[in-house]
Amino acid sequence: LGCGAGLLVECASRWGLDAQGVDGSHDAIAMAKERTPDLRVQQGFLSDRLPFDDLTFQTAILNQVIEHLPPETGSIALREAARVLKPGGML
């Protein structure tokens, strides 16, 4: 969450992990797609509902992200991360 230009998503994918990313920056997502067209990244704001079903992921990562969010947006992002995590998942 807050994947920027998708470098961590790309790295995880190359290691064989099923990784997806979301970022609010249209430009960052465009750069990721230009670099790696099949990279699973999409534009979306962390202040909104994440574009994933409940209980979808084992892990959610907000690397160098949460400290940059306003408190209300941070709360929404954490609630949404919890919603999309499978039982026992890690944030």
Secondary structure, 3 states (H helix, E strand, C coil): CCCCCCHHHHHHHHCCCCCCEEECCHHHHHHHHHHCCCCCEEECCCCCCCCCCCCCEEECCCCCCHHHCCHHHHHHHHHHHHHHEEEEEEC
